Amino acid sequence: DYNLGKEVMSITFTKDGDMYIGTNQEEGILVLHKNGVLAPLYPGILGPDIYTMVWGNGRYIYVTRRNTDASKKRVLRIAVRTEGAPYYGRK
């Protein structure tokens, strides 16, 4: 099981209602599925310190990794199997 006692740094939702949670634990992105199951997005692939997550066009999510070590700071484009939830913000 995953320790959500660690810091939650960002959240976003898929069009199907799953919640992506950016954290500072070993599995950087956890997915809370509609059925209540919590699992890593890509087990053993994405590291900790996922600071922000935004949906791009299509089935990509962009994340930034925050770290005091400059060599570990990154902007990642991650292909996923779904699209983000509709955005109803400013036009």
Summary of the structure (lengths in Angstrom):
residues: 91
radius of gyration: 12.9
end to end distance: 40.2
largest distance: 40.2
contacts: 234
relative contact order: 0.23
helix: 3%
strand: 42%
